[in-house]
């Protein structure tokens, strides 16, 4: 439940960030909190480095991440750093969408003015500032605790309590975080929050596109499965086999197991899309959001390869979201999860 409470903390920060727009004292309080977080991270780094120096076992990856995390947390307090983040996010977005070519094609379009009009991350926006802090902290936390969370995969099995499964890091807690992050009931009404998250009614073309994306995603997933099986060897195969057999054992509990798995398929697909495509992508752009999506899955198996796999797929879904809505990608994501579950159920 540690992840759940961290998500709740991030959700609270999101709400406070929107409240701080018109409350200078609250803005300074949150800035102080970010500064203190940087100090705590520095202290954590010192302790980890000392443990490594005296010969105590300490993960070198953890030290590397902390070395980058602490200064990053403090640096984003300065507007110049956030302007740099804005330039990077906007540049990546223009490259990925191909819009960077427009000033070259249309001679009347000035590159500088076009770049400024297409800004993704707004450096002067306080909610964007807090979102950046949460993003950096989330990436660092997920990588540092990657192995610990891998040991906690039992949460996904049907033997674990339903409530614990629903509020797992890919459950409905992410939906709560998304709505709080866009300032529901503070900066936006419920209807405005839905529109900001891209949860609009899809038209027929978008529904058909979502269904086609299910088949495309399933094919992509299958091709990567062949590659990762060869690369990861028995480790990945054993983990997946254990998960499948534990979830879909043909016994008297088979039907309840399938029902629980279907619930989780819907929860994971909907919650991840609302967070990644709905809440984060309009702030950071397609690639940074897709990267976080990949890191969210780093604990499942063979992390480096899986992060790349999910990030590429997520970036493609981000492009779809860019020109349609989040609802379309929800259809594709939930459909992919359901197809995978049916395959597991047929071949436990």
Number of C-alpha atoms within 10 A of each C-alpha: 12 9 15 18 13 13 21 17 13 24 24 15 21 26 22 22 27 26 18 18 14 10 12 11 10 16 19 12 12 18 18 13 12 19 18 14 17 19 16 13 20 19 14 16 21 15 13 19 21 13 13 15 11 8 9 11 10 14 12 12 11 17 19 13 16 23 17 15 21 22 14 16 22 18 15 23 17 11 13 12 15 21 16 14 19 22 19 16 21 25 18 19 23 19 11 17 14 10 15 18 12 15 16 12 9 10 9 9 12 12 16 9 10 14 17 12 10 13 21 25 25 19 22 12 14 20 25 23 21 24 23 21 20 20 18 18 18 18 17 18 16 19 19 18 13 19 15 12 17 15 11 11 13 14 17 20 19 20 13 11 11 16 9 14 24 19 18 22 21 22 24 21 20 26 22 19 24 26 24 26 26 28 23 20 15 14 15 17 13 14 12 16 22 18 16 17 24 23 19 15 13 16 11 9 11 18 17 14 17 23 19 14 21 21 15 14 20 18 13 13 17 13 11 16 16 10 13 18 14 12 13 13 12 11 13 18 16 12 14 15 14 12 17 18 15 17 24 24 16 14 8 8 12 15 14 13 21 19 12 19 23 17 16 23 23 20 24 24 22 24 25 25 33 27 23 26 32 30 26 25 23 18 22 27 28 30 21 20 24 27 19 22 24 23 22 23 20 24 22 19 21 18 19 12 17 21 22 16 18 22 24 17 16 25 22 17 23 27 18 19 21 17 9 18 21 30 24 27 31 24 24 27 27 24 23 23 22 20 16 16 20 16 12 18 20 10 11 17
